[in-house]
Amino acid sequence: MFFLSLTLILVVGGILGFLAKKIRIPSLIVYLLLGIALAYFGLIDDSLLSVSAEIRKIALIIILIKAGLSLDLKDLKKVGRPAILLSFIPAVIEMVTIGLLGPSLLNLTYLESFLLGSVLGAVSPAVVVPRMIKMIETSQGTNKGIPQMIIAGSSLDDIVMIVCYTSFLTIEGGSSLNVMTFLNVPISIVLGVAVGIIVGLVLSLFFKKVHMRDSLKLSIILGICFGFVFLESYISKWVGFSSLLTVITIGIVLLARRKTQADRIAQKCDRLWTVAEIFLFVLVGASIKLDSVWSIILPALLLIVVALIIRMIGVFTCLIKTNLNFKERLFVAIAYVPKATVQAAIGGGLLDLGNSMGNEAIKAAGMIVLTVSVIAILFSAPVGAFAIDLSMNKLTTRDTSSELLIEKKS
């Protein structure tokens, strides 16, 4: 049964993903639906579901390495203040909105609602980044740095939400709420970035001195990243440490120090992600119970729509005092709608925690968080993708100048 499940996931998933791209819908949607269907008909082996959390973690690490290898700090410096603001303000106000409305709409505690907000607050790089790269290649909106700003802001946005999510999950797991609980958040950020910088520098020197295939370089990077994930689980009792921040920082440093090599490794990462994406979304879909979807779909959609509206207002706020016109600001707000990758990777974290603790209350809340995450993906990913594709040429202009002028000069 195990190998039959693998066959169905990879063969059927691969075919459906190919067809989805032909009709220009995000392939992750069909992967989710495939997972729901396979679970409904009992075609997912239990042993595969038992390691679903670990597989999701692996997929998250792969996409974060890819994000780091794509995040050029030079572009971030060029687009300046708006990209920095976009990296946390829209996500944080969306998280707060969900945190405050969640108890009344979904019967969650405030802590569980804020955890849900941190899950839903992240933008999907799987949907947004390829479209922004297409804009850069066609010089659409590039003289004002619109696609570069969106790539940089959305990549950092994911990091901020993952850090918040990890903090809320730690507290939900039984850690006492004290001064160290809050101090561990900046400590985990600083320590995670510092370790990432050191390891990135060491790897860049190692890859300069030792010549090897790019696939082997990616294997070494992945192995090191897996080691840091283990290290985090081991030392988290004493000091805060964000292994996920270390992962993305390693990629950023490699791009800054060895751009040509980083670009080649990123291409290998893309190929690895093709398979990881199928497993990620199929297994998330397989974890969903249809009864739980129908019971909360209306309040979940209401919460998601309200949060997205507040988020778009946050985007407009970040773009005050820039030289972007109203149409261009609207496009940036639209680009911040899709949710998929991060939600699939961490949406089941609370449910995994409840299962590991044998806590029925946390398991019930975890199923709600996972279900709302899937509803958010099924709603926002296709809507956001289609909206970006349709508005790309209507709301932005094709530019011939390569100069990035985002902020107005006083």
GILIN-V922123 format. One record per residue. SS is DSSP state (helix for helix, strand for strand, loop for the rest). OMEGA is omega in whole degrees, 0 to 359 (* if undefined). Layout:
# GILIN-V922123
[[SS & OMEGA] [SS & OMEGA]]
This chain:
# GILIN-V922123
[[loop & 181] [helix & 183] [helix & 173] [helix & 178] [helix & 178] [helix & 180] [helix & 181] [helix & 181] [helix & 186] [helix & 183] [helix & 181] [helix & 179] [helix & 179] [helix & 180] [helix & 180] [helix & 177] [helix & 177] [helix & 180] [helix & 180] [helix & 180] [helix & 179] [helix & 180] [loop & 171] [loop & 169] [loop & 181] [loop & 183] [helix & 181] [helix & 179] [helix & 181] [helix & 176] [helix & 178] [helix & 181] [helix & 177] [helix & 178] [helix & 178] [helix & 181] [helix & 180] [helix & 179] [helix & 181] [helix & 181] [loop & 176] [loop & 184] [loop & 175] [loop & 181] [loop & 182] [helix & 180] [helix & 177] [helix & 178] [helix & 182] [helix & 178] [loop & 181] [helix & 181] [helix & 180] [helix & 178] [helix & 178] [helix & 179] [helix & 178] [helix & 180] [helix & 179] [helix & 179] [helix & 179] [helix & 182] [helix & 178] [helix & 174] [helix & 179] [helix & 179] [helix & 179] [helix & 180] [helix & 180] [helix & 186] [loop & 180] [loop & 182] [helix & 177] [helix & 177] [helix & 180] [helix & 178] [helix & 182] [helix & 183] [helix & 166] [loop & 189] [helix & 183] [helix & 180] [helix & 178] [helix & 180] [helix & 180] [helix & 183] [loop & 180] [loop & 186] [helix & 180] [helix & 182] [helix & 182] [helix & 181] [helix & 174] [helix & 178] [helix & 180] [helix & 178] [helix & 179] [helix & 179] [helix & 181] [helix & 182] [helix & 184] [helix & 181] [helix & 182] [helix & 183] [helix & 187] [helix & 178] [loop & 175] [loop & 171] [loop & 179] [helix & 178] [helix & 178] [helix & 179] [helix & 177] [helix & 175] [helix & 175] [helix & 178] [helix & 179] [helix & 176] [helix & 185] [helix & 186] [loop & 185] [loop & 174] [loop & 181] [loop & 175] [helix & 182] [helix & 180] [helix & 190] [helix & 189] [helix & 179] [helix & 180] [helix & 177] [helix & 176] [helix & 177] [helix & 178] [helix & 179] [helix & 181] [helix & 180] [loop & 179] [loop & 180] [strand & 179] [loop & 187] [helix & 182] [helix & 173] [helix & 175] [loop & 184] [helix & 180] [helix & 178] [helix & 180] [helix & 181] [helix & 178] [helix & 182] [helix & 182] [helix & 182] [helix & 178] [helix & 178] [helix & 177] [helix & 179] [helix & 181] [helix & 180] [helix & 182] [helix & 179] [helix & 177] [helix & 178] [helix & 180] [helix & 180] [helix & 180] [helix & 180] [helix & 181] [helix & 178] [helix & 179] [helix & 180] [helix & 180] [loop & 175] [loop & 178] [loop & 182] [loop & 182] [loop & 180] [loop & 183] [helix & 181] [helix & 178] [helix & 181] [helix & 178] [helix & 181] [helix & 179] [helix & 177] [helix & 178] [helix & 181] [helix & 179] [helix & 182] [helix & 182] [helix & 179] [helix & 180] [helix & 182] [helix & 179] [helix & 179] [helix & 179] [helix & 181] [helix & 181] [helix & 178] [helix & 178] [helix & 179] [helix & 180] [helix & 180] [helix & 177] [helix & 180] [helix & 180] [helix & 176] [helix & 184] [helix & 185] [loop & 181] [loop & 180] [loop & 181] [loop & 180] [helix & 179] [helix & 178] [helix & 176] [helix & 179] [helix & 178] [helix & 179] [helix & 179] [helix & 179] [helix & 180] [helix & 178] [helix & 180] [helix & 176] [helix & 179] [helix & 179] [helix & 175] [helix & 176] [helix & 181] [helix & 179] [helix & 180] [helix & 182] [helix & 186] [helix & 184] [loop & 178] [loop & 185] [loop & 184] [loop & 179] [loop & 179] [loop & 180] [loop & 179] [helix & 180] [helix & 175] [helix & 176] [helix & 181] [helix & 184] [helix & 179] [helix & 176] [helix & 179] [helix & 180] [helix & 181] [helix & 179] [helix & 178] [helix & 181] [helix & 185] [helix & 184] [loop & 189] [helix & 182] [helix & 179] [helix & 180] [helix & 178] [helix & 179] [helix & 178] [helix & 178] [helix & 177] [helix & 175] [helix & 179] [helix & 177] [helix & 181] [helix & 178] [helix & 180] [helix & 179] [helix & 178] [helix & 182] [helix & 180] [helix & 179] [helix & 180] [helix & 183] [helix & 187] [helix & 177] [helix & 182] [helix & 174] [helix & 178] [helix & 181] [helix & 181] [loop & 185] [loop & 173] [loop & 186] [helix & 179] [helix & 181] [helix & 178] [helix & 184] [helix & 184] [helix & 183] [helix & 188] [helix & 182] [helix & 177] [helix & 179] [helix & 179] [helix & 178] [helix & 180] [helix & 181] [helix & 182] [helix & 179] [helix & 180] [helix & 179] [helix & 177] [helix & 178] [helix & 179] [helix & 180] [helix & 175] [helix & 177] [helix & 178] [helix & 178] [helix & 179] [helix & 180] [helix & 185] [loop & 174] [loop & 180] [loop & 170] [strand & 179] [loop & 174] [loop & 177] [loop & 186] [helix & 181] [helix & 181] [helix & 177] [helix & 178] [helix & 179] [helix & 178] [helix & 179] [helix & 178] [helix & 181] [helix & 180] [loop & 181] [loop & 189] [loop & 176] [loop & 180] [loop & 193] [helix & 183] [helix & 179] [helix & 179] [helix & 185] [helix & 185] [helix & 182] [loop & 181] [loop & 184] [helix & 180] [helix & 176] [helix & 177] [helix & 178] [helix & 179] [helix & 179] [helix & 181] [helix & 181] [helix & 185] [loop & 182] [loop & 184] [helix & 180] [helix & 179] [helix & 177] [helix & 180] [helix & 178] [helix & 179] [helix & 177] [helix & 177] [helix & 180] [helix & 180] [helix & 181] [helix & 178] [helix & 178] [helix & 179] [helix & 177] [helix & 179] [helix & 179] [helix & 183] [helix & 180] [helix & 191] [helix & 183] [helix & 179] [helix & 179] [helix & 180] [helix & 181] [helix & 179] [helix & 181] [helix & 178] [helix & 181] [helix & 183] [helix & 186] [helix & 185] [helix & 183] [helix & 182] [helix & 185] [helix & 176] [loop & 182] [loop & 177] [strand & 188] [loop & 177] [loop & 180] [loop & 179] [loop & 183] [loop & 180] [loop & 180] [loop & 183] [loop & 186] [strand & 175] [loop & 178] [loop & 182] [loop & *]]
